[in-house]
């Protein structure tokens, strides 16, 4: 097939039918600039670049375009095409995408890019107006790929002799792209033929388990990597049929994708480039994918190390927390090996810089350490009580909590750390000019001169707002150095100046981490008071003397007394959770509940999102996800605030008691005549 009306040139008529926006979706996560992959011409463009460099095709005019494929990041496939091949063979790749990947592999096999002897370079070149975007002579060839940005274009060149290849202009960046590895023309053609003959490679859960064991990934993340590193860049991320092949629930798939969200497209390509077998037919043999998993695990460990493998039940329980800032694996790793985790491994030196949205905290090394520290601080603190109370004694994550708390406390004590303290309370003032009496006159002095007025009293930094594009003035912002926060006058000045603290939580979390409530929880974990496998949420294990007292006072057996105490204090005592905590079968649970109903201590009912059939008497307060509905008496007990609409749509407060203390406090209220009533 030669020149068409649109100027596309391809050796395969069938490629034109495939050449649409599905190419970008098929390569999502392996290329950059997905928005540039929507137009027709991607596969034909890649093929024409290869044919031109190989000397088998010329554009119809000297200045003719070779065609564009996205923004040119496909050039990274040189030496790394094995990643595309793995995704093409994976059973979870939807068919429209698979056909485009197979077509790309065929094009690659027929071109020069898979030649292990070819000497390619890639990089950035500055091209002047009117200069050619493709050159070729006896020394080799060079082509521009992607889009012109300030006269800079990505390029690929191929050297055929000892002399440098012809140049398109002044080279600004260059990388040697010549590398061996998987992906010869023979291997590519054989894999494509096998996929078309036999269908995709069978899914092997044992390969997933091997990858998880070798890396410490979560099961979902390991599944996605073995399937060619699916990402969440396209909607739907995974169709139901794809998730069923990988044996993932929606929440698991989303969490697995977030576990690797920080990987760049180049890092994904590097990781998977050489994990396929020399003979692709081995993929269809028993254990074929397990061998891939072992090679992949080794590649992962070389680049990223190995995390502690936590029990799958723990990982899955963390997934159900549905944290926005951390994946379940990141959360668990913070507990099992905190000093190896980004944001926790070393103190973060920070400073305040100008942005379009006003002054913001950044870290001095520009690696994002402070953002990663904040992600962990804002995820760990509100869920620390859950780890303590709802994971069993002996669990790796629970046992790591005291060490993690100490690491976080140490990082907070670093004088160079600045954190966001929220916005200024309008009742205190509206600008820096109104705050000198409270915070002094010393301006903030950092590496970058701020565009707005500021004050720095050593603990608190105050910065004026900025005018946005719509002409609106943003609120005056507060920042603080947690190392200097305590019980002094400066700290009181800061806390009194903040707007609603429910939305700016860092300062409250710092207070709690340094306070007696956190210390008692840490002490409780380290005391080893619970037998291995027991839960703090089970009063038979955590408060046996109190349980005996409650059973005797109410004239009921200890099973019923335990369930009553759990219903009194636990935010979500679902049937499933209670049976897990107490080690009960369904019949034992139902018998205990029946005793409480008979005595009038609880009522039977069906309520949305409750997950149980028995409730404390009195008002029930509704809540929408992710918040938990519960009895009004219990909400008051644990300090959950109602929102403006009367629902429980505020986060759970930080705990003020350990579980034995909470059970004892609730029972004291009941015994004193202040228990739940209709």
C-alpha positions as CSV (number, residue, x, y, z in Angstrom):
1,X,0.0,0.0,0.0
2,X,1.4,3.4,-1.0
3,X,0.4,7.0,-0.5
4,X,-3.3,7.5,0.3
5,X,-5.4,10.6,0.1
6,X,-4.6,11.4,3.7
7,X,-0.9,10.9,3.1
8,X,-0.6,7.8,5.2
9,X,1.8,5.2,3.9
10,X,1.9,1.7,5.2
11,X,3.0,-1.7,3.9
12,X,-0.2,-3.3,5.4
13,X,-3.6,-2.4,4.3
14,X,-5.0,-4.0,7.5
15,X,-3.1,-1.5,9.7
16,X,-5.2,1.4,8.4
17,X,-8.3,-0.2,9.8
18,X,-6.7,-0.6,13.2
19,X,-5.1,2.8,13.3
20,X,-7.4,4.8,15.6
21,X,-7.6,6.0,19.2
22,X,-7.6,2.4,20.5
23,X,-3.8,2.4,19.9
24,X,-3.3,5.0,22.7
25,X,-5.6,3.0,25.0
26,X,-3.7,-0.2,24.2
27,X,-0.4,1.5,25.1
28,X,-1.7,3.4,28.1
29,X,0.9,3.6,30.9
30,X,3.7,2.7,28.5
31,X,3.8,5.9,26.5
32,X,3.4,9.6,27.6
33,X,0.9,12.2,26.6
34,X,-2.1,9.9,26.1
35,X,-4.1,12.9,24.7
36,X,-1.9,13.0,21.7
37,X,-2.8,9.4,20.7
38,X,-6.4,10.1,19.7
39,X,-5.9,10.8,15.9
40,X,-5.4,8.3,13.1
41,X,-2.0,7.5,11.9
42,X,-0.1,6.1,14.9
43,X,0.7,2.6,13.7
44,X,1.4,3.8,10.1
45,X,3.6,6.6,11.5
46,X,5.7,4.2,13.5
47,X,6.0,1.9,10.5
48,X,7.0,4.8,8.2
49,X,9.7,6.0,10.6
50,X,11.2,2.5,10.6
51,X,11.0,2.0,6.8
52,X,12.6,5.5,6.2
53,X,15.5,4.7,8.6
54,X,16.0,1.3,7.0
55,X,16.1,2.9,3.6
56,X,13.1,1.1,2.1
57,X,10.8,4.1,1.8
58,X,11.0,7.8,0.9
59,X,8.3,10.4,1.5
60,X,6.5,11.6,-1.6
61,X,8.1,15.0,-1.3
62,X,11.5,16.0,0.2
63,X,9.9,17.8,3.1
64,X,7.1,15.3,3.5
65,X,6.0,14.2,7.0
66,X,6.7,10.7,8.2
67,X,3.6,10.8,10.3
68,X,3.2,11.2,14.0
69,X,2.5,8.5,16.7
70,X,1.5,10.3,19.8
71,X,4.2,12.6,21.2
72,X,7.0,10.3,20.2
73,X,7.6,8.3,23.4
74,X,7.1,5.1,21.4
75,X,10.9,5.4,20.6
76,X,11.5,4.1,24.1
77,X,10.3,0.7,22.8
78,X,13.7,0.2,21.2
79,X,15.3,-2.5,23.3
80,X,12.1,-2.7,25.5
81,X,9.5,-4.1,23.1
82,X,9.1,-7.1,25.4
83,X,6.8,-5.1,27.6
84,X,4.4,-4.5,24.8
85,X,4.6,-8.2,23.9
86,X,3.7,-9.3,27.5
87,X,0.6,-7.1,27.4
88,X,-0.4,-8.4,24.0
89,X,-0.2,-12.0,25.3
90,X,-2.0,-11.4,28.6
91,X,-5.5,-12.8,28.9
92,X,-6.9,-9.7,30.5
93,X,-6.1,-7.4,27.6
94,X,-9.3,-6.6,25.9
95,X,-9.5,-7.7,22.3
96,X,-9.6,-4.3,20.6
97,X,-6.4,-3.4,22.3
98,X,-4.8,-6.8,21.7
99,X,-5.2,-6.5,18.0
100,X,-3.5,-3.2,17.9
101,X,-0.6,-4.4,20.1
102,X,-0.2,-7.4,17.8
103,X,-0.1,-5.1,14.7
104,X,2.5,-3.0,16.4
105,X,4.6,-6.1,17.1
106,X,4.4,-7.2,13.5
107,X,5.5,-3.7,12.3
108,X,8.3,-3.7,14.8
109,X,9.5,-7.2,13.6
110,X,9.7,-6.0,10.0
111,X,11.6,-2.8,10.8
112,X,15.1,-1.9,12.0
113,X,14.2,-1.2,15.7
114,X,14.5,-4.9,16.8
115,X,17.9,-5.5,15.2
116,X,20.3,-6.2,18.1
117,X,23.2,-5.0,16.0
118,X,21.7,-1.7,15.1
119,X,23.1,1.4,16.9
120,X,20.3,3.7,17.8
121,X,20.3,6.9,19.9
122,X,17.3,8.9,21.2
123,X,17.1,12.3,22.7
124,X,16.1,16.0,22.1
125,X,17.3,18.1,19.2
126,X,16.8,21.8,18.5
127,X,15.5,22.2,14.9
128,X,15.5,25.6,13.3
129,X,12.6,26.8,11.2
130,X,12.8,25.3,7.7
131,X,15.3,22.5,8.7
132,X,14.3,19.0,7.6
133,X,12.7,16.6,10.1
134,X,14.2,13.5,8.5
135,X,17.7,13.0,7.0
136,X,19.5,10.0,5.6
137,X,22.8,9.4,3.9
138,X,25.6,6.8,3.9
139,X,26.3,7.4,7.6
140,X,22.8,6.5,8.7
141,X,19.5,8.3,9.3
142,X,17.8,10.6,11.8
143,X,14.1,11.4,12.3
144,X,12.2,13.7,14.5
145,X,9.3,12.2,16.4
146,X,6.5,13.8,18.3
147,X,5.7,17.5,18.5
148,X,7.6,20.7,18.2
149,X,8.0,22.4,21.6
150,X,10.0,25.6,21.5
151,X,11.8,24.1,18.5
152,X,12.8,21.1,20.5
153,X,11.8,17.7,19.1
154,X,12.4,14.2,20.2
155,X,14.6,12.3,17.7
156,X,15.9,8.8,16.9
157,X,19.1,8.3,14.9
158,X,20.7,5.2,13.4
159,X,24.4,4.9,12.7
160,X,25.5,2.6,9.9
161,X,29.2,3.1,10.1
162,X,31.9,4.4,12.5
163,X,30.9,8.1,11.8
164,X,28.1,9.8,13.6
165,X,24.7,9.6,12.0
166,X,23.5,12.8,10.2
167,X,22.0,15.3,12.5
168,X,18.8,17.3,12.4
169,X,20.2,20.2,14.4
170,X,21.8,20.9,17.7
171,X,21.4,17.9,20.0
172,X,20.4,19.0,23.5
173,X,20.1,15.5,25.1
174,X,21.1,12.1,23.9
175,X,20.9,8.5,25.1
176,X,22.3,5.4,23.6
177,X,19.3,3.2,22.9
178,X,21.3,0.2,21.6
179,X,20.7,-2.6,24.0
180,X,20.2,-6.4,23.7
181,X,17.4,-8.2,25.5
182,X,14.2,-9.8,24.5
183,X,12.5,-8.9,21.2
184,X,14.2,-10.2,18.1
185,X,12.2,-10.2,14.9
186,X,12.0,-14.0,15.2
187,X,10.7,-13.8,18.8
188,X,8.1,-11.2,18.0
189,X,6.7,-13.0,15.0
190,X,6.6,-16.3,16.9
191,X,4.7,-14.7,19.9
192,X,2.2,-13.0,17.5
193,X,1.6,-16.2,15.7
194,X,1.1,-18.2,18.9
195,X,-1.4,-15.6,20.3
196,X,-3.4,-15.8,17.1
197,X,-3.2,-19.5,17.0
198,X,-3.7,-20.5,20.6
199,X,-5.3,-17.4,22.1
200,X,-3.8,-15.4,25.0
201,X,-1.6,-17.0,27.6
202,X,-3.7,-18.8,30.4
203,X,-3.9,-16.9,33.7
204,X,-1.9,-18.5,36.5
205,X,-2.7,-17.4,40.1
206,X,0.4,-19.3,41.3
207,X,2.5,-16.9,39.2
208,X,0.8,-14.0,41.0
209,X,1.6,-15.6,44.3
210,X,5.2,-16.1,43.3
211,X,5.6,-12.4,42.3
212,X,3.9,-11.3,45.5
213,X,6.3,-13.4,47.6
214,X,9.3,-12.2,45.7
215,X,8.5,-8.5,45.9
216,X,6.1,-7.8,48.7
217,X,3.5,-6.4,46.3
218,X,-0.2,-6.8,47.0
219,X,-2.0,-9.5,45.0
220,X,-3.8,-7.0,42.8
221,X,-0.7,-5.1,42.0
222,X,1.2,-8.3,41.2
223,X,-1.7,-9.4,38.9
224,X,-1.6,-6.1,37.0
225,X,2.1,-6.2,36.6
226,X,2.0,-9.8,35.2
227,X,-0.7,-8.6,32.8
228,X,1.5,-6.0,31.4
229,X,1.2,-3.2,33.9
230,X,-2.4,-1.9,33.4
231,X,-3.0,1.6,34.6
232,X,-6.0,3.8,35.4
233,X,-5.5,6.3,32.6
234,X,-8.5,5.1,30.7
235,X,-12.2,4.6,31.6
236,X,-13.2,2.0,32.3
237,X,-9.9,1.0,33.9
238,X,-10.8,-2.7,33.8
239,X,-14.0,-4.2,32.4
240,X,-15.8,-6.8,34.5
241,X,-14.6,-9.6,32.3
242,X,-11.0,-8.4,32.7
243,X,-11.3,-8.2,36.4
244,X,-12.8,-11.7,36.5
245,X,-9.8,-13.1,34.6
246,X,-7.5,-11.5,37.2
247,X,-9.8,-12.5,40.0
248,X,-10.0,-9.0,41.4
249,X,-12.8,-7.0,42.9
250,X,-13.3,-3.4,41.9
251,X,-11.7,-2.0,45.1
252,X,-8.7,-4.4,44.8
253,X,-8.1,-3.5,41.1
254,X,-8.2,0.2,41.9
255,X,-5.8,-0.2,44.9
256,X,-3.5,-2.4,42.9
257,X,-3.2,0.3,40.2
258,X,-2.6,3.0,42.8
259,X,0.3,0.9,44.2
260,X,2.3,1.6,41.1
261,X,0.9,4.9,40.2
262,X,4.2,6.7,40.7
263,X,6.0,4.6,38.2
264,X,6.8,6.4,35.0
265,X,6.2,5.0,31.6
266,X,9.9,4.4,31.1
267,X,10.2,2.6,34.5
268,X,7.3,0.3,33.4
269,X,9.0,-0.4,30.2
270,X,12.4,-1.1,31.8
271,X,10.9,-3.4,34.4
272,X,9.1,-5.7,32.0
273,X,11.4,-5.5,29.0
274,X,13.3,-8.8,29.5
275,X,11.0,-11.1,31.5
276,X,9.6,-13.2,28.6
277,X,11.3,-16.6,27.8
278,X,13.7,-17.0,24.8
279,X,11.1,-19.2,23.2
280,X,7.6,-17.6,23.6
281,X,6.0,-21.0,23.3
282,X,7.0,-21.6,26.9
283,X,4.4,-19.2,28.1
284,X,1.7,-21.7,27.2
285,X,3.4,-24.5,29.0
286,X,2.7,-25.4,32.7
287,X,4.6,-23.1,34.9
288,X,5.5,-20.8,32.0
289,X,4.1,-17.7,33.7
290,X,5.7,-18.6,37.0
291,X,9.1,-18.4,35.4
292,X,8.1,-15.0,34.1
293,X,7.1,-14.0,37.6
294,X,10.4,-15.1,39.0
295,X,12.4,-13.1,36.4
296,X,10.1,-10.1,37.0
297,X,10.6,-10.4,40.8
298,X,14.3,-10.3,40.3
299,X,14.0,-7.2,38.1
300,X,11.8,-5.5,40.7
301,X,14.2,-6.2,43.6
302,X,17.2,-4.8,41.6
303,X,15.3,-1.6,41.0
304,X,13.1,-1.2,44.1
305,X,14.1,-3.7,46.7
306,X,11.7,-6.1,48.5
307,X,9.0,-5.2,50.9
308,X,7.9,-7.4,53.8
309,X,5.1,-9.7,52.6
310,X,2.1,-9.2,54.9
311,X,-0.7,-11.7,55.3
312,X,-3.2,-11.4,52.5
313,X,-6.1,-11.1,55.0
314,X,-4.3,-8.0,56.4
315,X,-3.7,-6.5,53.0
316,X,-7.3,-7.0,52.0
317,X,-8.6,-5.5,55.2
318,X,-6.5,-2.4,54.5
319,X,-7.9,-2.2,51.0
320,X,-11.4,-2.0,52.5
321,X,-10.3,1.2,54.4
322,X,-10.3,2.8,50.9
323,X,-7.6,5.4,51.7
324,X,-7.2,8.1,49.1
325,X,-3.5,8.9,49.7
326,X,-1.8,5.5,50.0
327,X,-2.3,2.1,48.5
328,X,-2.8,-0.8,50.9
329,X,0.8,-2.0,50.2
330,X,2.3,1.5,50.9
331,X,0.3,1.6,54.1
332,X,1.5,-1.8,55.3
333,X,5.1,-1.1,54.3
334,X,5.1,2.0,56.5
335,X,4.4,-0.3,59.5
336,X,6.7,-3.2,58.6
337,X,9.8,-1.2,57.5
338,X,9.2,2.5,58.0
339,X,12.8,3.7,57.5
340,X,12.8,2.2,54.0
341,X,9.7,4.1,52.9
342,X,9.6,7.4,50.9
343,X,9.0,10.3,53.1
344,X,10.0,8.4,56.2
345,X,13.5,7.2,55.4
346,X,15.2,10.5,56.2
347,X,14.3,13.9,57.6
348,X,12.7,16.2,55.1
349,X,14.2,19.7,54.7
350,X,11.6,22.1,53.3
351,X,11.0,25.6,52.3
352,X,8.2,27.8,51.0
353,X,8.1,28.7,47.3
354,X,5.8,30.7,45.0
355,X,3.2,29.0,42.9
356,X,0.2,30.2,40.8
357,X,-2.0,29.2,43.8
358,X,0.1,31.1,46.4
359,X,3.0,30.1,48.6
360,X,3.3,26.3,49.1
361,X,5.7,24.0,51.0
362,X,8.2,22.0,48.9
363,X,11.2,19.9,49.8
364,X,14.7,21.1,49.3
365,X,15.8,18.2,47.2
366,X,12.7,18.4,44.8
367,X,12.0,14.6,45.2
368,X,8.6,15.1,46.7
369,X,9.7,13.9,50.2
370,X,7.5,16.3,52.1
371,X,4.4,15.3,50.1
372,X,5.1,11.7,50.7
373,X,5.6,12.3,54.4
374,X,2.3,14.1,54.5
375,X,0.6,11.3,52.6
376,X,1.8,8.9,55.3
377,X,1.1,11.2,58.2
378,X,-2.5,11.8,57.0
379,X,-3.1,8.1,56.4
380,X,-1.4,6.5,59.3
381,X,-2.7,8.7,62.2
382,X,-6.4,8.4,61.6
383,X,-6.1,4.6,61.0
384,X,-3.6,3.8,63.7
385,X,-6.4,2.9,66.2
386,X,-7.9,0.6,63.5
387,X,-4.5,-1.2,63.2
388,X,-4.3,-1.6,67.0
389,X,-7.9,-2.7,67.5
390,X,-8.9,-4.6,64.5
391,X,-5.8,-6.5,63.5
392,X,-4.9,-9.6,65.6
393,X,-2.0,-9.7,68.1
394,X,1.1,-10.9,66.3
395,X,0.1,-9.4,62.9
396,X,3.2,-7.9,61.2
397,X,1.5,-4.6,60.6
398,X,0.1,-4.3,64.2
399,X,3.4,-5.3,65.7
400,X,5.2,-2.6,63.7
401,X,3.0,0.2,64.9
402,X,5.2,1.3,67.9
403,X,8.3,1.5,65.7
404,X,6.4,3.5,63.1
405,X,5.1,5.9,65.7
406,X,8.6,6.6,66.9
407,X,9.9,7.1,63.3
408,X,7.1,9.6,62.6
409,X,7.8,11.4,65.9
410,X,11.5,11.6,65.0
411,X,10.7,13.1,61.6
412,X,8.3,15.6,63.2
413,X,11.2,16.7,65.5
414,X,13.4,17.7,62.6
415,X,13.8,21.6,62.7
416,X,13.8,21.8,58.9
417,X,10.3,20.4,58.4
418,X,7.5,22.8,57.6
419,X,3.8,21.6,57.4
420,X,0.6,23.2,56.3
421,X,-1.5,24.6,59.2
422,X,-4.4,25.7,57.1
423,X,-5.9,29.1,56.6
424,X,-6.3,32.1,58.8
425,X,-9.5,32.5,60.9
426,X,-11.2,35.6,59.5
427,X,-12.1,36.6,63.0
428,X,-8.3,37.0,63.8
429,X,-7.5,38.9,60.6
430,X,-7.4,39.0,56.9
431,X,-3.8,39.7,56.0
432,X,-0.2,39.7,57.3
433,X,-0.5,43.4,58.1
434,X,-3.1,42.6,60.8
435,X,-1.1,39.9,62.5
436,X,2.1,41.6,63.6
437,X,1.0,41.9,67.2
438,X,0.4,38.1,67.3
439,X,3.3,36.8,65.2
440,X,5.9,39.7,65.1
441,X,7.5,41.5,62.2
442,X,10.2,39.1,61.0
443,X,9.5,38.1,57.3
444,X,10.0,34.5,56.1
445,X,13.5,34.1,54.6
446,X,14.0,31.1,52.3
447,X,15.9,30.2,49.1
448,X,13.2,32.0,47.0
449,X,11.9,35.5,47.8
450,X,8.1,35.3,48.2
451,X,5.8,37.4,46.0
452,X,3.6,38.2,49.0
453,X,4.0,39.6,52.5
454,X,5.0,37.1,55.2
455,X,5.8,36.7,58.9
456,X,8.0,34.0,60.5
457,X,8.1,33.8,64.3
458,X,10.2,30.6,64.3
459,X,7.2,28.3,64.7
460,X,4.6,29.8,62.5
461,X,4.9,31.2,59.0
462,X,2.1,33.4,57.7
463,X,1.8,34.3,54.0
464,X,-0.7,36.6,52.3
465,X,-3.1,35.3,49.7
466,X,-2.7,35.8,45.9
467,X,-5.1,37.0,43.3
468,X,-6.1,34.3,40.9
469,X,-7.0,34.5,37.2
470,X,-10.6,35.4,38.1
471,X,-9.5,38.2,40.3
472,X,-10.3,36.5,43.6
473,X,-8.0,36.9,46.6
474,X,-7.1,33.6,48.2
475,X,-7.1,33.2,52.0
476,X,-4.0,34.0,54.2
477,X,-2.2,30.7,54.8
478,X,-0.4,29.4,57.9
479,X,2.5,27.0,58.0
480,X,4.3,25.6,61.1
481,X,7.4,23.8,62.1
482,X,6.3,20.8,64.2
483,X,9.7,20.6,65.9
484,X,8.9,23.8,67.8
485,X,5.2,23.2,68.5
486,X,4.3,22.6,72.1
487,X,2.7,24.3,75.1
488,X,4.3,27.7,74.7
489,X,2.9,31.1,73.8
490,X,3.8,30.8,70.2
491,X,1.9,27.6,69.9
492,X,-1.2,29.1,71.5
493,X,-1.0,32.0,69.1
494,X,-0.9,29.5,66.2
495,X,-3.8,27.4,67.4
496,X,-5.9,30.5,68.0
497,X,-5.3,31.8,64.6
498,X,-6.4,28.8,62.5
499,X,-9.7,28.4,60.7
500,X,-11.8,25.3,61.2
501,X,-9.3,22.6,62.2
502,X,-11.4,19.7,60.9
503,X,-10.1,20.5,57.4
504,X,-6.4,21.2,58.3
505,X,-5.4,18.1,60.4
506,X,-1.6,18.1,60.5
507,X,-1.4,20.2,63.7
508,X,-4.0,18.1,65.5
509,X,-2.2,14.9,64.4
510,X,1.1,16.2,65.7
511,X,-0.5,16.9,69.1
512,X,-2.1,13.5,69.3
513,X,1.1,11.6,68.3
514,X,3.0,13.4,71.1
515,X,0.2,13.0,73.6
516,X,-0.7,10.4,76.3
517,X,-3.5,8.7,74.3
518,X,-1.1,7.6,71.5
519,X,1.4,6.6,74.2
520,X,-1.0,4.3,75.9
521,X,-2.0,2.6,72.7
522,X,1.7,2.0,71.8
523,X,2.3,0.7,75.3
524,X,-0.7,-1.6,75.0
525,X,0.7,-3.1,71.8
526,X,4.2,-3.5,73.2
527,X,2.9,-5.1,76.4
528,X,2.0,-8.3,74.6
529,X,-1.1,-8.5,76.8
530,X,-3.1,-10.3,74.1
531,X,-2.3,-13.8,73.0
532,X,-1.2,-14.1,69.4
533,X,-4.2,-14.2,67.1
534,X,-6.5,-12.4,69.6
535,X,-8.2,-9.0,69.0
536,X,-8.5,-6.0,71.2
537,X,-12.1,-5.7,70.0
538,X,-12.9,-9.0,71.7
539,X,-13.5,-8.2,75.4
540,X,-13.0,-11.8,76.3
541,X,-9.3,-11.3,75.3
542,X,-8.7,-7.7,76.1
543,X,-10.9,-7.1,79.2
544,X,-11.7,-10.6,80.7
545,X,-12.3,-9.3,84.3
546,X,-14.7,-6.6,83.0
547,X,-16.5,-9.1,80.9
548,X,-17.1,-11.4,83.9
549,X,-18.4,-8.4,85.8
550,X,-20.8,-7.4,83.1
551,X,-22.1,-11.0,82.6
552,X,-22.7,-11.3,86.4
553,X,-24.4,-8.0,86.7
554,X,-26.7,-8.6,83.8
555,X,-27.3,-12.2,84.5
556,X,-26.2,-13.4,81.0
557,X,-23.5,-15.6,79.7
558,X,-20.1,-14.2,78.7
559,X,-20.8,-14.6,74.9
560,X,-23.8,-12.3,75.2
561,X,-21.9,-9.9,77.5
562,X,-19.0,-9.7,75.0
563,X,-21.5,-8.9,72.1
564,X,-23.2,-6.2,74.3
565,X,-19.9,-4.5,75.0
566,X,-18.9,-4.6,71.3
567,X,-22.3,-3.1,70.3
568,X,-21.8,-0.3,72.9
569,X,-18.4,1.0,71.7
570,X,-17.4,-0.3,68.3
571,X,-18.3,2.0,65.3
572,X,-19.0,-0.9,62.9
573,X,-19.6,-4.2,64.7
574,X,-20.9,-6.0,61.6
575,X,-21.8,-9.6,61.8
576,X,-18.8,-10.6,59.7
577,X,-16.4,-8.6,61.9
578,X,-17.8,-9.8,65.2
579,X,-17.4,-13.4,64.2
580,X,-13.8,-12.8,63.1
581,X,-12.9,-11.0,66.3
582,X,-14.5,-13.5,68.6
583,X,-13.8,-16.6,66.6
584,X,-17.5,-17.5,66.5
585,X,-19.6,-19.5,64.1
586,X,-22.9,-18.1,63.0
587,X,-24.9,-20.2,65.5
588,X,-22.9,-19.0,68.4
589,X,-23.3,-15.4,67.3
590,X,-27.1,-15.7,66.8
591,X,-27.5,-17.3,70.3
592,X,-25.6,-14.4,71.9
593,X,-27.7,-11.9,70.0
594,X,-31.0,-13.7,71.0
595,X,-30.1,-13.4,74.7
596,X,-29.6,-9.6,74.4
597,X,-32.9,-9.2,72.5
598,X,-34.8,-11.3,75.1
599,X,-33.4,-9.1,77.9
600,X,-34.3,-5.9,76.1
601,X,-30.8,-4.7,75.8
602,X,-30.9,-4.5,72.0
603,X,-33.5,-4.4,69.3
604,X,-33.7,-6.4,66.1
605,X,-33.9,-4.4,62.8
606,X,-32.7,-4.0,59.3
607,X,-30.8,-0.8,58.6
608,X,-28.9,0.4,55.5
609,X,-25.1,-0.2,55.6
610,X,-25.2,-1.7,59.1
611,X,-24.1,-5.2,58.3
612,X,-25.9,-6.5,61.4
613,X,-29.3,-7.3,62.7
614,X,-29.2,-6.1,66.4
615,X,-28.8,-2.5,67.6
616,X,-28.7,-0.4,70.7
617,X,-32.1,1.1,71.5
618,X,-32.6,4.8,70.7
619,X,-31.9,7.1,67.7
620,X,-30.1,5.8,64.7
621,X,-28.0,8.3,62.7
622,X,-27.5,7.7,59.0
623,X,-24.4,8.4,57.0
624,X,-23.2,8.1,53.4
625,X,-20.0,6.3,52.3
626,X,-17.3,6.4,53.4
627,X,-18.7,7.4,56.8
628,X,-20.3,4.9,59.2
629,X,-23.9,5.1,60.4
630,X,-24.4,4.2,64.1
631,X,-26.6,4.7,67.2
632,X,-26.7,8.2,68.5
633,X,-25.7,7.1,72.0
634,X,-22.5,5.4,70.6
635,X,-21.7,8.4,68.4
636,X,-21.8,10.6,71.5
637,X,-19.6,8.1,73.4
638,X,-16.8,8.1,70.9
639,X,-17.2,11.7,69.9
640,X,-18.4,11.5,66.3
641,X,-19.8,14.9,65.3
642,X,-22.9,15.3,63.3
643,X,-22.7,17.3,60.1
644,X,-24.9,20.2,59.2
645,X,-27.6,17.8,57.8
646,X,-27.7,15.7,61.0
647,X,-25.9,12.8,59.5
648,X,-22.6,11.3,60.6
649,X,-20.5,12.6,57.7
650,X,-17.4,13.6,59.6
651,X,-14.3,11.5,60.2
652,X,-14.0,9.5,63.4
653,X,-12.1,11.5,66.0
654,X,-8.7,10.5,67.2
655,X,-9.1,8.0,70.1
656,X,-8.7,9.1,73.7
657,X,-8.8,5.6,75.2
658,X,-7.5,2.1,74.6
659,X,-10.0,-0.7,73.9
660,X,-10.1,-2.0,77.5
661,X,-10.5,1.6,78.7
662,X,-13.3,2.2,76.3
663,X,-15.2,-1.0,77.3
664,X,-14.8,0.0,80.9
665,X,-16.0,3.6,80.3
666,X,-19.1,2.4,78.4
667,X,-20.0,-0.1,81.1
668,X,-19.6,2.6,83.8
669,X,-22.2,4.7,81.9
670,X,-24.6,1.8,81.6
671,X,-24.1,0.8,85.3
672,X,-24.6,4.4,86.3
673,X,-28.0,4.6,84.6
674,X,-26.7,6.6,81.6
675,X,-26.7,3.8,79.0
676,X,-28.7,3.6,75.7
677,X,-32.4,3.7,76.0
678,X,-35.4,3.9,73.7
